[in-house]
Amino acid sequence: MEEFIACFSEVFDPRQENVRHNLHEVLLIALCTMLCGGEDCSDMEVFGRAKRPFLRQFLRLKHGIPSHDTFSRVFRQLDPKPFQACFVRFMERFAQGLQGVIAVDGKTYNSRCSSTALPSSQSQFFKDAQATLA
């Protein structure tokens, strides 16, 4: 989790001071959801609830799993440029630990944020390990 936080340290949390859910926890649940084929904020809430025991192994989740409204509010308010730079840095660090060929299939969905939004879903096939993150 420390590596994830370090990669996203430049992302400013645009919400008010009385937030219930940690920004980095919201972002990590969102990333895991997308890697597993989720498509929207409702999927993020469903994924979080379904995987709560797993997520609690490395997240505090002090106020439980964020609602789909919380995910939506966070992503509507995030500045996409610093988020994109941090996401690219995270993916570069993630790739450093991998060996072999990774086939990437990225899909871009209609974005409300801006034309600079990142692909919101990717699936990877790790050829040597014969494993898929979908």
Sequence and secondary structure as in RCSB ss.txt:
>XXXX:A:sequence
MEEFIACFSEVFDPRQENVRHNLHEVLLIALCTMLCGGEDCSDMEVFGRAKRPFLRQFLRLKHGIPSHDTFSRVF
RQLDPKPFQACFVRFMERFAQGLQGVIAVDGKTYNSRCSSTALPSSQSQFFKDAQATLA
>XXXX:A:secstr
 HHHHHHTTT    S TT SS HHHHHHHHHHHHHTT  SHHHHHHHHHHTHHHHTTT   TT S  HHHHHHHH
HHS HHHHHHHHHHHHHHHHHT  S EEEEEE    SS TT   SEEEEEETTTTEEE 
